[in-house]
């Protein structure tokens, strides 16, 4: 930036400036097999949804509920779902405090309000190991992958990119994403329908947590 306001921390990392939005927490609450938001999220793109189950749990056939300009909730169809906590986040702030500090960019977009909590990305899980591959019926394959994750730091997983089928040419895959607290790992199950087979998984799981 050539002018404006910029804050850096003791490691000289930019934590706030007048050109880029922070990842702002719009709302946080408990969920159980999904949740409805207390008010619609009116952005064209869906808000980023981060979840942290209380215990070992799976997210299967996750769906974001709503349409552009009217996002209202999310659902998880897995029958063994564990309740937990979630928060909504977006790269756009909102006016909350009656005093403090607010920061806008050159286009009058509100970037920061000192009363709005922020979050930051903390972990990327992408190094998957294939545990098993079975062929329960003709043209149907089940893949199980795992990657280590340390859950002790309180990270939340973003579900936006697991709330979809995975395409593969003329095939598709149903995705189940599981938290395994006991073994400190994430487990992915792919139900693949079609003739396409692969032993590699290139899905990236993103984690974040509120800044306190």
Backbone torsions as a table, in degrees:
resi	resn	phi	psi	omega
1	UNK	NA	144.7	-179.4
2	UNK	-96.9	-22.5	176.4
3	UNK	-156.9	164.5	-179.3
4	UNK	121.4	-146.7	-175.5
5	UNK	-125.2	135.7	178.3
6	UNK	-144.2	133.4	173.6
7	UNK	-113.9	138.3	172.2
8	UNK	-123.6	152.7	177.9
9	UNK	-91.1	-171.3	-175.4
10	UNK	-69.0	-14.5	175.6
11	UNK	-97.5	12.4	179.2
12	UNK	64.4	27.1	175.0
13	UNK	-93.5	131.7	-179.7
14	UNK	-69.8	121.6	179.4
15	UNK	-104.7	-19.2	-179.9
16	UNK	-162.6	132.1	171.1
17	UNK	-148.6	175.6	-172.1
18	UNK	-92.6	18.6	177.6
19	UNK	-117.7	-28.7	-172.6
20	UNK	-125.1	141.1	179.1
21	UNK	-75.6	152.0	168.7
22	UNK	-87.6	161.3	172.6
23	UNK	-78.7	106.1	-170.9
24	UNK	-101.4	136.6	176.5
25	UNK	-84.0	117.0	-179.7
26	UNK	-84.9	-31.6	-175.7
27	UNK	-167.7	148.1	174.7
28	UNK	-142.4	146.9	-176.5
29	UNK	-168.2	-176.6	173.8
30	UNK	-87.8	156.4	174.2
31	UNK	-137.0	161.0	174.0
32	UNK	-151.6	106.6	-174.8
33	UNK	59.7	28.5	-178.4
34	UNK	117.3	-177.8	-178.8
35	UNK	-162.7	153.5	169.5
36	UNK	-104.6	137.0	-179.2
37	UNK	-71.8	153.0	-179.5
38	UNK	-70.5	-17.3	177.4
39	UNK	-154.6	151.5	179.8
40	UNK	-65.6	143.5	173.5
41	UNK	-92.4	121.5	-166.6
42	UNK	-96.6	9.9	177.7
43	UNK	-74.8	155.3	176.4
44	UNK	-64.2	-45.4	178.2
45	UNK	-84.8	148.8	179.2
46	UNK	-67.1	150.4	176.0
47	UNK	-67.0	157.3	173.8
48	UNK	-77.4	128.0	-177.1
49	UNK	-113.0	124.3	-178.9
50	UNK	-117.9	133.7	-175.5
51	UNK	-126.7	151.8	173.1
52	UNK	-143.1	103.3	179.3
53	UNK	-69.7	154.6	179.7
54	UNK	-70.1	-34.3	-176.8
55	UNK	-137.7	179.1	175.8
56	UNK	-51.1	129.5	-173.9
57	UNK	-157.9	164.4	178.0
58	UNK	-124.9	151.6	174.7
59	UNK	-117.7	115.4	-174.5
60	UNK	-129.4	134.0	-179.8
61	UNK	51.3	45.2	178.4
62	UNK	-65.2	138.6	179.2
63	UNK	-132.4	137.6	170.7
64	UNK	-88.3	127.0	-173.5
65	UNK	-95.4	130.4	177.1
66	UNK	125.6	-170.6	-179.5
67	UNK	-137.6	165.4	177.8
68	UNK	-51.6	126.8	-177.6
69	UNK	88.3	-5.1	-178.0
70	UNK	-152.6	63.9	177.8
71	UNK	-86.4	126.2	-169.0
72	UNK	-121.3	-10.3	-179.8
73	UNK	169.5	-167.9	176.0
74	UNK	-148.5	159.4	-179.6
75	UNK	-135.4	154.3	177.6
76	UNK	-134.5	117.8	-172.2
77	UNK	-90.2	0.0	-176.4
78	UNK	-69.7	128.8	-175.3
79	UNK	-68.8	-20.9	-179.0
80	UNK	-98.5	25.0	-178.0
81	UNK	-62.3	140.7	174.9
82	UNK	-103.1	139.2	176.4
83	UNK	-65.9	164.2	-179.2
84	UNK	-171.0	-156.3	-177.5
85	UNK	-121.4	145.4	177.2
86	UNK	-137.2	161.3	168.6
87	UNK	-141.8	149.9	175.5
88	UNK	-97.6	140.5	-180.0
89	UNK	-141.4	153.4	178.4
90	UNK	-155.2	160.0	176.3
91	UNK	-88.8	57.9	178.1
92	UNK	-161.1	132.1	-178.2
93	UNK	-92.0	176.5	175.2
94	UNK	-142.3	154.1	-178.4
95	UNK	-77.4	120.9	-178.0
96	UNK	-127.0	-46.0	-175.1
97	UNK	-85.5	152.9	175.1
98	UNK	-90.0	-13.6	172.8
99	UNK	-150.0	163.3	-176.3
100	UNK	131.2	-132.8	-178.6
101	UNK	-136.5	137.2	171.2
102	UNK	-126.4	149.4	-177.0
103	UNK	-134.5	127.6	178.6
104	UNK	-114.2	156.4	172.9
105	UNK	-90.6	-173.0	-176.9
106	UNK	-67.1	-17.3	178.2
107	UNK	-99.5	16.6	178.7
108	UNK	68.5	19.3	174.1
109	UNK	-81.8	128.9	179.9
110	UNK	-71.8	119.1	-177.8
111	UNK	-98.0	-30.0	-171.9
112	UNK	-154.4	137.0	170.9
113	UNK	-132.4	127.6	-172.7
114	UNK	-66.1	-9.6	176.9
115	UNK	-96.9	-1.4	-177.8
116	UNK	-101.4	123.3	-180.0
117	UNK	-68.7	152.2	179.2
118	UNK	-116.6	164.6	174.5
119	UNK	-130.4	164.4	176.1
120	UNK	-142.0	145.9	175.8
121	UNK	-69.4	136.2	-172.7
122	UNK	-124.0	-22.6	-171.0
123	UNK	-153.2	141.5	173.2
124	UNK	-123.2	125.0	177.9
125	UNK	-111.1	115.0	-174.9
126	UNK	-143.9	-6.8	-176.4
127	UNK	-95.5	89.7	-173.0
128	UNK	-93.4	140.5	174.6
129	UNK	-115.0	130.8	179.5
130	UNK	-75.0	121.1	178.0
131	UNK	-89.7	-42.0	-177.4
132	UNK	-158.0	157.3	175.9
133	UNK	-142.7	120.5	179.7
134	UNK	-125.5	158.7	-179.4
135	UNK	-126.8	78.9	-172.9
136	UNK	-68.5	-21.2	178.6
137	UNK	-157.3	161.2	-178.8
138	UNK	-55.5	128.6	178.5
139	UNK	77.4	7.3	-177.9
140	UNK	-125.4	126.9	-179.0
141	UNK	-128.3	143.9	176.3
142	UNK	-120.3	120.1	179.5
143	UNK	-108.6	138.6	174.1
144	UNK	-121.7	120.9	178.2
145	UNK	-119.5	157.9	177.0
146	UNK	-144.0	155.5	173.5
147	UNK	-148.0	141.0	-178.5
148	UNK	-72.6	140.5	176.5
149	UNK	-143.0	133.4	176.0
150	UNK	-92.8	107.7	-175.5
151	UNK	-84.9	-3.9	-171.9
152	UNK	-69.6	-18.1	-176.9
153	UNK	-86.6	2.3	173.5
154	UNK	82.5	27.9	-178.2
155	UNK	-75.2	150.5	174.7
156	UNK	-111.5	142.7	179.9
157	UNK	-95.1	134.9	174.5
158	UNK	-76.9	127.5	-176.5
159	UNK	-97.8	-5.2	-176.7
160	UNK	-56.0	-42.6	-176.1
161	UNK	-87.7	-0.3	170.5
162	UNK	-103.8	-3.8	178.8
163	UNK	-89.3	54.6	-178.7
164	UNK	-166.9	159.6	170.1
165	UNK	-79.6	157.5	178.9
166	UNK	-104.7	114.9	-179.7
167	UNK	-77.2	154.4	176.8
168	UNK	-154.1	77.0	-176.3
169	UNK	70.3	-119.7	178.8
170	UNK	-96.9	19.3	179.8
171	UNK	-119.7	175.6	175.1
172	UNK	-149.7	160.3	-178.0
173	UNK	-133.0	133.4	171.1
174	UNK	-85.9	136.6	-172.4
175	UNK	-111.6	129.9	170.7
176	UNK	-121.3	126.7	-176.3
177	UNK	-117.7	120.1	-174.8
178	UNK	-117.3	140.2	170.9
179	UNK	-91.0	128.0	177.4
180	UNK	-120.3	88.7	-176.9
181	UNK	-63.6	-40.0	-174.2
182	UNK	-61.3	-37.7	-177.4
183	UNK	-106.0	9.0	176.5
184	UNK	51.8	58.5	-178.1
185	UNK	-156.2	158.1	168.1
186	UNK	-100.3	143.3	179.4
187	UNK	-124.2	127.4	178.3
188	UNK	-111.5	131.0	173.0
189	UNK	-115.4	128.7	177.3
190	UNK	-113.6	124.2	171.9
191	UNK	-100.2	103.3	-174.8
192	UNK	-99.1	127.2	177.5
193	UNK	-109.7	119.5	179.8
194	UNK	134.1	-170.0	-176.0
195	UNK	-96.2	-7.2	-177.3
196	UNK	-76.0	133.5	176.8
197	UNK	-133.1	144.5	174.8
198	UNK	-154.7	148.5	177.3
199	UNK	-99.7	7.1	-178.2
200	UNK	-113.9	145.2	175.4
201	UNK	-125.2	129.0	-175.7
202	UNK	-119.1	18.8	176.5
203	UNK	-72.3	136.9	177.0
204	UNK	-106.6	125.7	173.6
205	UNK	-97.4	131.5	-179.2
206	UNK	-110.8	138.4	-179.7
207	UNK	-125.0	148.2	177.4
208	UNK	-147.2	171.1	174.7
209	UNK	-154.1	155.6	179.5
210	UNK	-63.0	146.8	174.9
211	UNK	-89.5	123.1	-179.8
212	UNK	-108.4	NA	NA
